[in-house]
Amino acid sequence: MNDWKTLPKTEIHLHIEGAAPPEFIRTLAKEKNVDLSGVFAADGSYRWADFAEFLCTYEAATSVLQSPEDYRRLTEAVLAESAANGVVYTELFLAADFCGGGDVAAWKEYLAAMIEGADNARAAHGIETRFISTCVRHFGPEEAVKIARLTAETAGPMLTGFGMGGEERHLSAADFAPAFAIAAEAGLGLTSHAGEICGAGSVRDTLDHLKVTRIGHGVRAIEDPALVDRLADENILLEVCPGSNIALSVFSDWPEHSIERLRRAGVPVCVSTDDPPYFHTTMTEEYAHLADTFAWGRADFNAINTAAMNAAFCDEDTRQRMLAKFR
Ligand SMILES: [Zn+2]
C-alpha cells in the first residue's frame, strides 16, 4: 500500500463537499455548536447504510459549511488529504448553488476564498489545482443556464471548467444544451456525469448534445460496444471512480468493474475518488485495489495519469510540467 501512496497521481473528479474529511466537519460543527453526532459512526467515519441515508448524512455534514472562510479551510483540508495520497494535480467540482445560492457577488467571494485555499495548498504541499463549476441536474435547465453564465463571468486561470452533477435520471441531456453552449463559448472545458446510474444511452446523449470532452463516470458505456468504439475514436476521457461505483452498487465488486475492459478497448480512462470519505476510500486505496484486481503496475498508472493530464482543463505549461512526472 505504501508504494502506491507515494506514486504521483492526478485526480480530476472530486466534489469538494463530498471530499470533506470527517475530522474537519466535526471541528467546524463544534465551533458552530451544531450537533452532528448522528452523522458519524463509532470509528469517526461518515455513517450511512443505504442511498437515502447517504444523502441525509451528506446534507447534514455539509450544512456546517456556511461561509467563504469555511470553504477556504475546506479547500486546504481536502487538498492536504489529496497531497498525502500522492496527488500532484487535482480538479475540484464546485457548485455555486451551494456557495452563495447562485448569487454572482456571493459566488465571487466563495471562489476567491477557494483560490486562496488552493494557493496555500500549493505553497504547503506542491499540489496543483483547477476548479470546475457544476450545475445540479435536478435543479433544472434554467438554473443550469444561470450557473453557466455565472461561471463564464468568473472564469480564469483557476476556474477552467464547467460540468453537471446531480440526479442522472432527471430530464435528458438535450435540455441542458443551452447551458453547455454558454460555457463552451466562454472557452471552458466541459464534462458531465453520465453512464453511472443510467446506462449507455445517457453517455451517448451527453456526447451528442453537450459536446463534452470528458464524461464523469461513463462506466456503463461498456453495455454498448458501438459506444465503446465511439469513445475510443473520439478520444473521450472517462473520469472513473471505481470505489464510488462499488459502494453505490453500480458494480458488485472490483473484478466486475468495467474499467479494465474499457481500457483494453482503447477508451482513455483515469481514476478518481468522487466523495472519498463517504465511500471509505482514498486514492492510495483505489490504486491498491486496481493493482490487486487487474495486476496494474507503475506503467499502467503512469498511462492513466498521462491520459488524465491530456484531458485536463489547464494551461499548456502546467500540462507539460505534470506530464513530465508520469514519464
Ligand atoms: Zn461525481
Boltz pocket constraint, residues with backbone or C-beta under 6 A from the ligand:
constraints:
  - pocket:
      binder: B
      contacts: [[A, 13], [A, 15], [A, 165], [A, 193], [A, 216], [A, 274]]
      max_distance: 6.0
